[in-house]
Each structure stands twice: as structure tokens, then as C-alpha cells.
Amino acid sequence: MIKKICLTFLLFFTLQNNVAQVTKTEVKDSTSKWSKINKIGLDVSQISFVNWNAGGNNSISGLLRGHFIRAYVDGNLHWKNELITRYGINKQEAQEARKTDDQLQLNSTFGYRKDTISNWFYAGKFNFNTQFANGYAYPNTDLAISRAFAPAYVFLGIGAEYSRKDLNLNLYLSPLTNKTTLVFDQRLANQGAFGVTKAIYDTNGNLIREGNNTRTEIGILITNQWKKEIWTNINLEHRISLYSDYINKFGNIDLDWQLQLAMVVNQYVKANIGTHLIYDDDIKFKEEIAGVQVTKGPRVQLKQILGVGIEYNF
């Protein structure tokens, strides 16, 4: 056990020494119209017990995260591209490793304004969101409840964007957005997971028609992003997305809201506290009852994250 603790601290300080060589968070060539931001972070937590009277399970967890931005500015034309990746696992004593976080998101917004005075842009937005690995309703690891590209969501629309760089504020309004849900796992598609049309069976349980792998919606999309230093070395970031389909239950809003508090311990070590709230009427809750996976109605999904680790900026 002592050996594990020593190895953990050795890994931490080795990574910290490596990132000490790089200090920039944003790189911009004065001759180029492109700017970039690259961030890679690793949060690690570990607890071990040796003859601990109160009891407890040894555990170790890690979260690897990446945030990459490429922005192009040429006069009144703006084009911002953003890639967000997160993957976390947790390993407890006498238990297999379990996934704690999993995200792959790509955002691209193209905007044009008539003059340099206005903060309003004619804009088009593309968003892609999926995951890396299988998701399970633990302890059942035989049947995945989600996979890479099952689901995946694609948003593509046009509208208007209000952008204030001095306030780190962005508001996007689109009255015409196409939302495509992809479920490239036939078993999940046959169940009608994530809102796709499920399979049709006869009275004897024989498959007549397989479930659809895609679902297309047309609706209204509103997104808002805001970031502010609320105290010295403490930054608050808020992201929210609201979507409603015109045809299917208009007024029933899909919500995706992230709130994160980032605290700078020093140049390399940072602490993060965050919440992620999702509500989508097409995502049904699955529960393990007496060894059987039971599908129930939609529920509010809430994730809370607390992590301390290092961040590599280049």
C-alpha cells in the first residue's frame, strides 16, 4: 500500500515538472488571423487504508480533460472552433474500474457583421456531441446503455449571435436548427433508445422491422456562454443550451446546463468544481431491478464534479 502511495506522488510531481516548461495559455501569431488555445488537464484523487479502525475501501480515480480552440478573425468575419474532451475512471478495492465521465464535443460558429461597431453577427452554428466508451447501469456490465455514436447528437442551424469579448459573453439565437440523433447500435435502436423509432415485432416476438438509427428534428435553439473572474484567481463559467422541436411537443425544452468554478492554486495546479444538468424527454431512465434492466420515464440528470490537478497549456 505504501508503494502505491509513493508511486502516486511520484507521478504527480513528474507531470508537474514537465508542464512547468510551458506558461502560455493563448498563442497568437501577429502575422496570422488565427489564434489558438490548448489546455490538457489531469485530476487525480487517491485514498488508502492500513489497519484503519473506521474501515473503508481503497480507491483511486482520474479525470483527463482537454480543451482546444481555433479562432479566425478577418475584419467583420469571425469563425470559432472548439473541441472539448473528458474521460474519467474510478477503481475501488474488489471492484472493476468504472467510468465516471465521458464527453467528446465539437463546436463551430461562423459569424459575419456589417460593421465593426455592432456586436450582432449573422451566424451559423454546428455542434457534435457523443462519448468515447460504453456506458453501463452498474453493476450490470453485460448490457451497455450507451456507446460511442449511440447516441450522438448533431445540431446545424442559422441565426444571430451577440458577442462581447470584453465581457466574455456570447448569446446565440437560432429560429431554424436541425437536430439529428444518431444511434449506431442496433440493439439500442430496436429499443427506441434516445427517441429513435423502435423496432416492430409480431405477436410471437419475431422481428418485423428494425428500429431506426437516426431521428431528425427541426426546432429553435438558444445557447449562452459567459465567463467572469469573480474573485482573484477564481473564474466562473456558465454554458447553457435550450432546444425545442417545432413538430414534436413544441414547448417541451431540452436543457443542457454546465456551471464550473475554476480556482488557480498556482501556475500549474488548479482546482475545479462543476455541475452538469441535462433534461431530454427522449432519454429514458434505466434501472436495475432484480437483475433485470427496466426502462422508465425521462428524469433530470445531474452530475457534480470536484477535482484538483495539473493543467498543461501550450
CORTA-V21676 format. One record per pair of residues at least 24 apart in sequence whose ideal C-beta (glycine too) atoms are under 10 Angstrom apart, sorted by sequence separation. I is the first residue (numbers start at 1). GAP is how many residues later the second one is. D is the distance in Angstrom with one decimal. If there is no record, write none. Layout:
BEGIN
i & gap & d
I & GAP & D
I & GAP & D
END
This chain:
BEGIN
i & gap & d
40 & 24 & 7.7
41 & 24 & 4.7
63 & 24 & 7.4
64 & 24 & 7.1
82 & 24 & 7.3
83 & 24 & 8.0
104 & 24 & 8.1
105 & 24 & 4.8
106 & 24 & 9.3
128 & 24 & 6.9
129 & 24 & 4.7
130 & 24 & 9.3
154 & 24 & 7.9
155 & 24 & 5.5
156 & 24 & 7.9
186 & 24 & 6.3
187 & 24 & 9.0
189 & 24 & 5.2
219 & 24 & 5.8
220 & 24 & 5.5
236 & 24 & 7.5
237 & 24 & 8.0
254 & 24 & 8.3
255 & 24 & 4.5
256 & 24 & 8.1
277 & 24 & 7.0
278 & 24 & 8.0
40 & 25 & 7.3
41 & 25 & 7.6
62 & 25 & 9.0
63 & 25 & 3.7
64 & 25 & 9.1
81 & 25 & 7.7
82 & 25 & 4.3
83 & 25 & 9.6
104 & 25 & 7.3
105 & 25 & 8.1
128 & 25 & 7.2
129 & 25 & 8.1
154 & 25 & 7.3
155 & 25 & 8.0
186 & 25 & 7.3
188 & 25 & 9.4
189 & 25 & 9.0
219 & 25 & 5.2
220 & 25 & 8.6
235 & 25 & 8.3
236 & 25 & 5.6
237 & 25 & 7.0
254 & 25 & 6.8
255 & 25 & 7.8
276 & 25 & 8.0
277 & 25 & 5.3
278 & 25 & 8.2
39 & 26 & 7.9
40 & 26 & 5.0
41 & 26 & 8.0
62 & 26 & 6.4
63 & 26 & 8.2
81 & 26 & 7.2
82 & 26 & 7.5
103 & 26 & 7.5
104 & 26 & 5.3
105 & 26 & 9.7
127 & 26 & 7.5
128 & 26 & 5.5
129 & 26 & 8.2
153 & 26 & 6.8
154 & 26 & 4.4
189 & 26 & 9.8
217 & 26 & 8.3
219 & 26 & 4.1
220 & 26 & 7.3
235 & 26 & 7.4
236 & 26 & 8.0
253 & 26 & 7.8
254 & 26 & 4.7
276 & 26 & 7.4
277 & 26 & 7.8
15 & 27 & 6.5
39 & 27 & 6.8
40 & 27 & 8.0
61 & 27 & 6.8
62 & 27 & 6.2
63 & 27 & 9.3
80 & 27 & 7.7
81 & 27 & 4.8
82 & 27 & 8.4
103 & 27 & 8.4
104 & 27 & 6.2
127 & 27 & 7.2
128 & 27 & 7.9
153 & 27 & 7.3
154 & 27 & 8.1
186 & 27 & 7.5
217 & 27 & 9.3
218 & 27 & 6.9
219 & 27 & 5.2
234 & 27 & 6.8
235 & 27 & 4.7
252 & 27 & 9.7
253 & 27 & 9.5
254 & 27 & 7.1
275 & 27 & 6.9
276 & 27 & 4.4
277 & 27 & 9.7
38 & 28 & 8.1
39 & 28 & 4.4
40 & 28 & 8.8
61 & 28 & 6.7
62 & 28 & 8.2
80 & 28 & 7.2
81 & 28 & 8.1
102 & 28 & 9.2
103 & 28 & 6.4
104 & 28 & 6.0
126 & 28 & 7.8
127 & 28 & 4.1
128 & 28 & 9.4
152 & 28 & 8.5
153 & 28 & 5.9
154 & 28 & 7.0
183 & 28 & 7.8
185 & 28 & 8.5
217 & 28 & 4.3
218 & 28 & 5.6
219 & 28 & 8.1
234 & 28 & 7.4
235 & 28 & 7.9
252 & 28 & 9.7
253 & 28 & 8.8
254 & 28 & 7.9
275 & 28 & 6.9
276 & 28 & 8.0
15 & 29 & 9.1
38 & 29 & 7.8
39 & 29 & 7.5
60 & 29 & 9.1
61 & 29 & 4.0
62 & 29 & 9.0
79 & 29 & 7.6
80 & 29 & 5.1
81 & 29 & 9.4
102 & 29 & 4.3
103 & 29 & 8.1
126 & 29 & 7.0
127 & 29 & 7.9
152 & 29 & 7.7
153 & 29 & 7.4
183 & 29 & 7.9
184 & 29 & 5.8
216 & 29 & 9.8
217 & 29 & 8.0
218 & 29 & 6.9
219 & 29 & 8.6
233 & 29 & 9.0
234 & 29 & 5.1
235 & 29 & 8.0
252 & 29 & 5.5
254 & 29 & 9.1
274 & 29 & 8.2
275 & 29 & 5.2
276 & 29 & 7.4
12 & 30 & 8.9
37 & 30 & 7.2
38 & 30 & 5.4
39 & 30 & 8.8
60 & 30 & 7.6
61 & 30 & 7.1
79 & 30 & 7.4
80 & 30 & 8.2
101 & 30 & 9.5
102 & 30 & 5.5
125 & 30 & 6.9
126 & 30 & 5.4
127 & 30 & 9.0
151 & 30 & 5.7
152 & 30 & 4.2
183 & 30 & 5.5
184 & 30 & 8.9
217 & 30 & 7.2
218 & 30 & 9.6
220 & 30 & 8.8
231 & 30 & 9.9
233 & 30 & 6.5
234 & 30 & 7.6
252 & 30 & 9.7
274 & 30 & 7.3
275 & 30 & 7.4
11 & 31 & 9.2
37 & 31 & 7.0
38 & 31 & 7.9
59 & 31 & 6.6
60 & 31 & 5.4
61 & 31 & 8.8
78 & 31 & 7.8
79 & 31 & 5.0
80 & 31 & 8.1
102 & 31 & 5.9
125 & 31 & 7.5
126 & 31 & 8.5
150 & 31 & 9.9
151 & 31 & 6.3
152 & 31 & 8.1
181 & 31 & 9.5
182 & 31 & 6.7
183 & 31 & 7.4
217 & 31 & 6.5
219 & 31 & 7.6
222 & 31 & 9.3
230 & 31 & 8.3
233 & 31 & 4.0
273 & 31 & 8.2
274 & 31 & 4.5
12 & 32 & 6.6
36 & 32 & 7.6
37 & 32 & 4.2
38 & 32 & 9.5
59 & 32 & 6.5
60 & 32 & 8.4
78 & 32 & 7.5
79 & 32 & 7.4
99 & 32 & 8.9
102 & 32 & 9.1
124 & 32 & 7.9
125 & 32 & 5.8
150 & 32 & 7.3
151 & 32 & 5.5
152 & 32 & 7.5
181 & 32 & 9.3
182 & 32 & 5.7
183 & 32 & 7.9
231 & 32 & 8.8
232 & 32 & 8.9
233 & 32 & 8.2
249 & 32 & 6.9
273 & 32 & 7.1
274 & 32 & 8.0
11 & 33 & 7.6
36 & 33 & 6.4
37 & 33 & 8.4
58 & 33 & 8.9
59 & 33 & 4.3
60 & 33 & 9.7
77 & 33 & 8.1
78 & 33 & 4.6
79 & 33 & 9.4
99 & 33 & 8.9
102 & 33 & 6.9
124 & 33 & 7.0
125 & 33 & 7.9
149 & 33 & 5.6
150 & 33 & 4.8
151 & 33 & 8.8
181 & 33 & 6.7
182 & 33 & 8.4
215 & 33 & 9.3
219 & 33 & 10.0
220 & 33 & 9.4
221 & 33 & 9.4
223 & 33 & 8.9
224 & 33 & 9.6
225 & 33 & 9.4
227 & 33 & 9.2
229 & 33 & 9.7
233 & 33 & 9.2
248 & 33 & 8.9
249 & 33 & 9.9
272 & 33 & 6.7
273 & 33 & 5.4
274 & 33 & 8.4
12 & 34 & 9.6
35 & 34 & 7.9
36 & 34 & 5.4
37 & 34 & 8.2
58 & 34 & 7.2
59 & 34 & 6.7
77 & 34 & 7.5
78 & 34 & 7.6
99 & 34 & 6.1
123 & 34 & 9.1
124 & 34 & 4.9
125 & 34 & 7.3
149 & 34 & 7.9
150 & 34 & 5.3
151 & 34 & 9.0
180 & 34 & 6.1
181 & 34 & 4.3
219 & 34 & 9.6
248 & 34 & 8.9
272 & 34 & 7.3
273 & 34 & 8.2
35 & 35 & 7.8
36 & 35 & 7.5
57 & 35 & 5.0
58 & 35 & 4.3
76 & 35 & 8.7
77 & 35 & 5.3
78 & 35 & 8.0
99 & 35 & 8.0
123 & 35 & 7.1
124 & 35 & 7.8
149 & 35 & 4.3
150 & 35 & 3.8
180 & 35 & 7.1
181 & 35 & 8.0
219 & 35 & 8.8
227 & 35 & 9.3
229 & 35 & 9.8
235 & 35 & 9.7
271 & 35 & 8.0
272 & 35 & 5.0
273 & 35 & 9.9
8 & 36 & 7.1
34 & 36 & 6.4
35 & 36 & 4.9
57 & 36 & 4.5
58 & 36 & 9.1
59 & 36 & 8.6
61 & 36 & 9.4
65 & 36 & 8.2
76 & 36 & 6.0
77 & 36 & 8.4
99 & 36 & 6.6
122 & 36 & 7.9
123 & 36 & 5.9
125 & 36 & 7.9
147 & 36 & 8.9
148 & 36 & 8.2
149 & 36 & 7.8
150 & 36 & 9.2
179 & 36 & 8.4
180 & 36 & 5.3
181 & 36 & 7.7
245 & 36 & 9.5
271 & 36 & 7.1
272 & 36 & 7.7
8 & 37 & 9.6
9 & 37 & 9.2
34 & 37 & 7.0
35 & 37 & 8.1
56 & 37 & 8.9
57 & 37 & 7.4
60 & 37 & 9.5
61 & 37 & 9.2
63 & 37 & 7.0
64 & 37 & 9.1
75 & 37 & 9.3
76 & 37 & 4.7
99 & 37 & 7.8
122 & 37 & 8.4
123 & 37 & 6.1
124 & 37 & 9.2
146 & 37 & 9.3
147 & 37 & 7.8
148 & 37 & 9.0
150 & 37 & 9.1
151 & 37 & 8.2
179 & 37 & 7.4
180 & 37 & 7.7
217 & 37 & 9.5
233 & 37 & 9.2
234 & 37 & 9.5
235 & 37 & 10.0
236 & 37 & 10.0
237 & 37 & 8.6
239 & 37 & 9.4
240 & 37 & 9.2
241 & 37 & 9.6
243 & 37 & 8.9
245 & 37 & 9.6
270 & 37 & 8.9
271 & 37 & 4.6
272 & 37 & 8.1
8 & 38 & 5.1
33 & 38 & 9.1
34 & 38 & 5.4
35 & 38 & 7.4
57 & 38 & 7.8
62 & 38 & 8.9
63 & 38 & 5.8
65 & 38 & 8.7
66 & 38 & 9.9
68 & 38 & 9.8
69 & 38 & 9.4
70 & 38 & 9.3
71 & 38 & 9.7
72 & 38 & 9.2
75 & 38 & 9.3
76 & 38 & 6.9
98 & 38 & 7.9
121 & 38 & 9.6
122 & 38 & 6.5
123 & 38 & 3.8
147 & 38 & 5.1
150 & 38 & 5.3
151 & 38 & 9.9
178 & 38 & 6.7
179 & 38 & 4.4
270 & 38 & 7.5
271 & 38 & 8.2
7 & 39 & 9.8
33 & 39 & 5.6
34 & 39 & 8.4
61 & 39 & 6.4
62 & 39 & 10.0
76 & 39 & 6.9
99 & 39 & 9.1
121 & 39 & 6.8
122 & 39 & 8.1
123 & 39 & 9.4
146 & 39 & 8.3
150 & 39 & 7.7
178 & 39 & 7.3
179 & 39 & 7.7
269 & 39 & 7.2
270 & 39 & 7.0
272 & 39 & 9.3
8 & 40 & 8.9
32 & 40 & 9.1
33 & 40 & 5.8
34 & 40 & 9.7
61 & 40 & 9.8
75 & 40 & 10.0
76 & 40 & 6.5
98 & 40 & 6.0
120 & 40 & 6.0
121 & 40 & 4.5
123 & 40 & 8.8
147 & 40 & 9.6
177 & 40 & 8.7
178 & 40 & 5.8
179 & 40 & 6.4
269 & 40 & 7.3
270 & 40 & 7.5
5 & 41 & 7.4
33 & 41 & 5.0
75 & 41 & 7.7
98 & 41 & 9.1
120 & 41 & 7.2
121 & 41 & 7.8
144 & 41 & 7.5
147 & 41 & 7.4
153 & 41 & 8.7
177 & 41 & 7.3
178 & 41 & 8.4
268 & 41 & 9.6
269 & 41 & 5.9
270 & 41 & 5.2
4 & 42 & 7.7
5 & 42 & 9.8
33 & 42 & 9.2
76 & 42 & 8.8
96 & 42 & 9.1
119 & 42 & 9.0
120 & 42 & 5.6
121 & 42 & 6.3
146 & 42 & 7.5
151 & 42 & 7.4
152 & 42 & 9.4
176 & 42 & 7.1
177 & 42 & 6.0
179 & 42 & 7.8
268 & 42 & 5.4
269 & 42 & 7.9
5 & 43 & 5.9
26 & 43 & 8.5
28 & 43 & 9.0
78 & 43 & 6.5
95 & 43 & 9.2
96 & 43 & 8.9
98 & 43 & 8.7
119 & 43 & 5.7
120 & 43 & 8.2
144 & 43 & 8.5
145 & 43 & 7.8
150 & 43 & 7.6
151 & 43 & 4.2
176 & 43 & 8.5
177 & 43 & 6.7
178 & 43 & 9.5
265 & 43 & 7.5
268 & 43 & 6.7
4 & 44 & 6.3
33 & 44 & 9.1
49 & 44 & 8.8
77 & 44 & 9.1
87 & 44 & 8.7
89 & 44 & 9.2
95 & 44 & 8.6
102 & 44 & 8.7
104 & 44 & 8.0
118 & 44 & 9.4
119 & 44 & 5.9
143 & 44 & 8.0
144 & 44 & 7.9
150 & 44 & 7.8
151 & 44 & 8.5
175 & 44 & 9.0
176 & 44 & 7.8
177 & 44 & 4.0
265 & 44 & 9.9
267 & 44 & 9.3
268 & 44 & 8.2
5 & 45 & 9.6
26 & 45 & 9.7
28 & 45 & 9.8
34 & 45 & 9.4
35 & 45 & 9.6
36 & 45 & 9.7
37 & 45 & 9.0
38 & 45 & 9.8
40 & 45 & 9.1
41 & 45 & 9.4
43 & 45 & 7.8
45 & 45 & 8.9
46 & 45 & 9.7
47 & 45 & 9.6
48 & 45 & 9.2
76 & 45 & 8.2
78 & 45 & 8.6
79 & 45 & 9.9
80 & 45 & 9.8
81 & 45 & 9.2
82 & 45 & 9.6
83 & 45 & 9.8
84 & 45 & 9.1
86 & 45 & 9.4
87 & 45 & 5.7
96 & 45 & 7.2
104 & 45 & 9.9
118 & 45 & 9.9
119 & 45 & 5.7
143 & 45 & 9.5
151 & 45 & 8.6
174 & 45 & 9.0
175 & 45 & 5.5
176 & 45 & 8.8
177 & 45 & 9.5
255 & 45 & 8.6
256 & 45 & 9.6
257 & 45 & 9.9
258 & 45 & 9.3
260 & 45 & 8.1
261 & 45 & 9.8
263 & 45 & 8.9
265 & 45 & 9.7
268 & 45 & 8.9
2 & 46 & 8.5
33 & 46 & 9.5
76 & 46 & 10.0
86 & 46 & 9.0
87 & 46 & 7.5
102 & 46 & 9.1
119 & 46 & 9.0
145 & 46 & 9.7
150 & 46 & 9.8
174 & 46 & 6.7
175 & 46 & 8.6
177 & 46 & 10.0
252 & 46 & 9.9
255 & 46 & 9.7
267 & 46 & 9.4
1 & 47 & 5.1
85 & 47 & 8.0
113 & 47 & 10.0
119 & 47 & 9.7
125 & 47 & 6.0
146 & 47 & 8.0
173 & 47 & 8.3
174 & 47 & 4.4
175 & 47 & 9.7
258 & 47 & 9.8
264 & 47 & 9.1
1 & 48 & 8.0
2 & 48 & 7.8
104 & 48 & 8.8
105 & 48 & 9.4
106 & 48 & 9.7
107 & 48 & 9.2
108 & 48 & 9.7
110 & 48 & 9.6
113 & 48 & 9.1
119 & 48 & 9.7
124 & 48 & 9.9
145 & 48 & 7.8
146 & 48 & 8.2
173 & 48 & 8.0
174 & 48 & 7.5
1 & 49 & 5.4
111 & 49 & 8.8
112 & 49 & 9.8
123 & 49 & 6.4
125 & 49 & 6.6
172 & 49 & 7.4
173 & 49 & 5.7
174 & 49 & 8.4
262 & 49 & 9.2
111 & 50 & 5.1
113 & 50 & 8.9
119 & 50 & 9.1
123 & 50 & 8.8
124 & 50 & 8.6
127 & 50 & 9.2
172 & 50 & 7.0
173 & 50 & 8.5
195 & 50 & 9.8
11 & 51 & 9.8
110 & 51 & 9.4
120 & 51 & 9.6
121 & 51 & 9.3
123 & 51 & 8.0
134 & 51 & 9.4
171 & 51 & 7.9
172 & 51 & 4.5
173 & 51 & 9.6
8 & 52 & 7.3
109 & 52 & 6.6
111 & 52 & 7.2
119 & 52 & 9.6
125 & 52 & 7.7
127 & 52 & 9.2
128 & 52 & 9.8
130 & 52 & 7.8
171 & 52 & 7.5
172 & 52 & 7.5
120 & 53 & 9.9
124 & 53 & 10.0
170 & 53 & 7.8
171 & 53 & 5.1
172 & 53 & 8.5
195 & 53 & 8.6
4 & 54 & 8.0
109 & 54 & 9.1
128 & 54 & 9.7
130 & 54 & 9.6
170 & 54 & 7.0
171 & 54 & 8.1
169 & 55 & 8.1
170 & 55 & 4.5
171 & 55 & 8.8
4 & 56 & 7.9
169 & 56 & 7.5
170 & 56 & 7.4
1 & 57 & 7.3
168 & 57 & 8.0
169 & 57 & 5.1
170 & 57 & 9.2
43 & 58 & 9.8
168 & 58 & 6.3
169 & 58 & 8.2
167 & 59 & 7.6
168 & 59 & 4.1
169 & 59 & 8.8
154 & 60 & 9.5
167 & 60 & 8.9
168 & 60 & 6.3
109 & 61 & 8.4
111 & 61 & 9.2
157 & 61 & 9.0
159 & 61 & 8.8
167 & 61 & 7.8
168 & 61 & 9.1
152 & 62 & 9.8
154 & 62 & 9.6
155 & 62 & 9.8
157 & 62 & 8.8
159 & 62 & 7.4
161 & 62 & 9.1
162 & 62 & 9.4
163 & 62 & 9.7
164 & 62 & 9.4
109 & 63 & 7.0
150 & 63 & 8.7
157 & 63 & 8.8
159 & 63 & 8.9
149 & 64 & 9.4
151 & 64 & 9.4
155 & 64 & 9.7
157 & 64 & 5.7
159 & 64 & 9.7
179 & 64 & 6.3
156 & 65 & 9.8
179 & 65 & 10.0
217 & 65 & 9.3
155 & 66 & 6.4
177 & 66 & 7.1
179 & 66 & 7.2
168 & 67 & 9.3
177 & 67 & 9.8
215 & 67 & 7.9
155 & 68 & 9.2
177 & 68 & 9.6
168 & 69 & 8.5
169 & 69 & 9.9
170 & 69 & 9.4
172 & 69 & 9.1
174 & 69 & 9.3
177 & 69 & 9.9
176 & 70 & 9.3
175 & 71 & 9.5
179 & 75 & 8.3
80 & 81 & 9.8
78 & 83 & 8.6
80 & 83 & 9.1
78 & 85 & 7.4
195 & 85 & 8.0
155 & 86 & 8.5
157 & 86 & 9.7
194 & 86 & 8.1
195 & 86 & 7.9
196 & 86 & 8.4
78 & 87 & 9.8
195 & 87 & 2.9
155 & 88 & 7.5
194 & 88 & 5.6
195 & 88 & 7.6
193 & 89 & 8.8
194 & 89 & 6.0
195 & 89 & 8.9
80 & 90 & 9.0
153 & 90 & 9.6
192 & 90 & 9.3
193 & 90 & 8.2
194 & 90 & 8.3
193 & 91 & 7.3
73 & 92 & 9.9
192 & 92 & 8.4
191 & 93 & 8.9
193 & 93 & 9.0
127 & 94 & 8.7
191 & 95 & 9.6
125 & 96 & 7.6
127 & 96 & 8.4
125 & 98 & 7.6
181 & 99 & 9.5
153 & 101 & 9.5
181 & 101 & 7.1
181 & 102 & 9.9
191 & 102 & 9.8
193 & 102 & 8.4
153 & 103 & 9.5
192 & 103 & 8.9
195 & 103 & 9.9
191 & 104 & 7.2
129 & 112 & 9.7
109 & 114 & 9.2
127 & 114 & 8.2
107 & 116 & 9.1
107 & 118 & 9.6
129 & 127 & 8.6
153 & 127 & 9.2
151 & 129 & 9.6
151 & 131 & 8.9
107 & 132 & 9.9
151 & 132 & 8.2
146 & 137 & 9.4
145 & 139 & 9.7
145 & 140 & 9.8
146 & 140 & 9.6
145 & 141 & 5.2
82 & 143 & 9.9
143 & 143 & 9.2
143 & 145 & 9.9
140 & 146 & 9.3
137 & 148 & 9.3
140 & 148 & 5.3
145 & 148 & 7.7
137 & 149 & 5.1
139 & 149 & 7.3
136 & 150 & 9.7
137 & 150 & 6.9
138 & 150 & 8.1
143 & 150 & 5.9
145 & 150 & 9.4
135 & 151 & 9.9
137 & 151 & 5.4
140 & 151 & 7.8
142 & 151 & 9.1
136 & 152 & 9.7
139 & 152 & 9.9
140 & 152 & 9.2
140 & 153 & 6.3
84 & 155 & 9.8
137 & 156 & 6.3
136 & 157 & 9.8
137 & 157 & 9.5
103 & 173 & 9.0
84 & 174 & 9.9
101 & 175 & 9.1
86 & 190 & 9.9
101 & 202 & 7.7
100 & 203 & 9.0
101 & 204 & 7.1
100 & 205 & 8.6
101 & 206 & 9.6
65 & 207 & 8.7
63 & 209 & 9.0
88 & 217 & 8.5
86 & 219 & 9.1
88 & 219 & 8.5
41 & 221 & 9.9
43 & 227 & 8.9
43 & 228 & 8.7
41 & 229 & 7.2
43 & 229 & 7.1
39 & 231 & 9.9
41 & 231 & 8.0
65 & 240 & 9.9
63 & 242 & 7.6
65 & 242 & 8.7
23 & 244 & 6.6
63 & 244 & 5.6
65 & 244 & 8.8
67 & 244 & 9.4
23 & 245 & 9.0
62 & 245 & 9.3
64 & 245 & 9.3
22 & 246 & 9.3
61 & 246 & 8.9
63 & 246 & 7.4
65 & 246 & 8.7
66 & 246 & 9.5
67 & 246 & 9.8
20 & 247 & 7.8
62 & 247 & 8.5
19 & 248 & 8.9
20 & 248 & 6.2
19 & 249 & 5.3
16 & 250 & 9.6
18 & 250 & 9.6
19 & 250 & 9.6
17 & 251 & 9.2
16 & 252 & 5.6
15 & 253 & 9.0
16 & 253 & 7.2
12 & 257 & 9.4
45 & 261 & 8.7
43 & 262 & 8.6
45 & 262 & 7.2
43 & 263 & 8.8
44 & 263 & 8.4
45 & 263 & 7.5
43 & 264 & 3.3
44 & 264 & 8.3
45 & 264 & 8.7
42 & 265 & 9.2
43 & 265 & 6.3
44 & 265 & 5.9
41 & 266 & 8.4
43 & 266 & 3.5
44 & 266 & 8.8
42 & 267 & 5.0
43 & 267 & 8.3
41 & 268 & 5.8
42 & 268 & 5.8
43 & 268 & 9.4
41 & 269 & 6.7
42 & 269 & 8.1
40 & 270 & 9.2
41 & 270 & 4.3
42 & 270 & 8.1
40 & 271 & 7.2
41 & 271 & 7.2
39 & 272 & 6.0
40 & 272 & 4.5
41 & 272 & 9.3
39 & 273 & 7.2
40 & 273 & 8.1
38 & 274 & 8.3
39 & 274 & 5.5
40 & 274 & 8.0
38 & 275 & 6.7
39 & 275 & 8.4
37 & 276 & 8.0
38 & 276 & 5.0
37 & 277 & 9.5
36 & 278 & 9.3
25 & 286 & 8.9
27 & 286 & 9.4
26 & 287 & 8.4
27 & 287 & 7.8
25 & 288 & 4.4
24 & 289 & 6.2
25 & 289 & 8.9
20 & 290 & 9.6
22 & 290 & 6.6
23 & 290 & 7.2
24 & 290 & 7.2
19 & 291 & 5.8
21 & 291 & 9.5
22 & 291 & 5.9
23 & 291 & 9.6
18 & 292 & 8.9
19 & 292 & 7.3
20 & 292 & 9.8
22 & 292 & 5.0
16 & 293 & 9.6
19 & 293 & 4.4
21 & 293 & 9.3
15 & 294 & 8.8
16 & 294 & 5.4
18 & 294 & 7.6
19 & 294 & 7.7
15 & 295 & 5.5
19 & 295 & 8.9
16 & 296 & 9.8
12 & 297 & 8.3
13 & 297 & 9.7
15 & 297 & 8.0
12 & 298 & 7.5
END
